[in-house]
Amino acid sequence: MQGSNLKFKVVDDEEMQRRRKTIQKEFPIHVSNVNLIDPTTNQPTKVRYGFLEDGTSVRISKKSGAIIPKPDRSHLTYINRTKQREAGVYDTRGDLVLEKTYKGEDFLKVKAEFE
C-alpha cells in the first residue's frame, strides 16, 4: 500500500558535506501488522481458520464469519514460470547436459611437475 508507513529520516546533503536534510521515506510493514479485507464489509478484519465439511482448511473473517478465499497462485509455480521460456545464448542445450567432459588427471605429469 502506497504511503502507509512513512517515516522521517535525516540524511547527508549531496551538495554540501556539512549540511544534513530530513526526508520522508517509505519503510516496509511487517506481515504481522497487516490485516485481510472482509469480503462483505470491505473493512480490515482478523482471521480465524476453520474446516469445511469435506475437510479443506479455509480462512474465516472474525467480524462477519464470511469465508475469505485464497488467491490463485498457480502462475507462481516453476513449471508455469518456465513454460514459455526460450533458450538463450548462455543456456546449455539438453543433449549436452549429461555429456561427460572430465577426462581425469594425468598423475604422472603432475608428479613430474613437482619433481
N, C-alpha and C positions, 0 to 999 in steps of 0.2 A: 504494500500500500504506500503510495507516494506521500511524503511529508508527514509520516506518522510518528517518527522517533527522531526529531530534530534536536540537536544539542549545539551549544556554542563551544568553539574550540579556538584557543589562542595559537597562532602560527607566526613564523617569521615572515616579514615582508620581503618580496623578491627584489625590490628596487634598492632598499637600504638595509644594511645588516643590523643596525641598532633599533629599528622600529619593529614593533610587533602589531599584528592586527587580529581582530576577533572575527571569525567566520562562523556561519551556521552550517553544520554538516549533518547529513542523514546517517544514522547508525542502524545496524541490523537489530531485529527483535527476536528474542529467544522464543522457541516453539512453545514453551510453557505459558507464555503471555498472550497467546493467540487463541481466539475462540472461533468455533464454526458458526455459520449463519443458519438460523432456524428457517426451514423452507416455508413455513406457514406465516410467520410474523416478520421475516426478514430482519431479525434482531440477533445480536450475538448471544450464544447460549452455551452452557456447559453440556457435556455429553456423557451419557452412560451407555454401557454395552449390554445388549440382550441377545436372545436367540429366537429365531423363528421356529415354526413347527417342524420344518424339515431339517433343523439343526444348524443352519447358517448363522454366523455372527453378524449383527447389524449395529449401527450407531443410532442411538435414540436421543432426541432432544429432551433435556430435563424440564424445560418450560412448557412445551406443548405436547410432548410424547410422540412427535412425528419422527418417522424414520428418515435419517439423513443418508442418502446414497453415497457410496464411494465413487470417485471419478474413474473414468476408464483410463487405465494406464497401460493398455496393451501395446501402444505405439512406442513405449519406452523399452521394450524387450530387445535383446541383442539381435534376434532374428529380424524383427521389423526395422531396426535401425540400419542393418546391413543388407537388406533385401535388394534395394535398388542401387547399391554401390557398385561402381565400376572400378576395375583395377587401374591403378595409376602407374606412373613411370617407376616409382621406387618399390612397388609391391612385387613379391616373389610369386611366380606362377605356381599353380597347384601341382604340376608334374615335377617341378624342381624341389619341392619342399622335402620330400622323403629321400632325395638322392644323397648318397654318402659321398662327401667330398674330402674327408680327413683321411689321409694316407698313412699316417703314423710317422714316428720319428726314426731316423736312421741313427741308432745309438753308436755305431762305430764312428760316424762323422763327428758326432757330439763329443765322444771320448777323445778323438784326435785333436779337436779344437782346444780342449782343456790341457792336453799334454804338450 
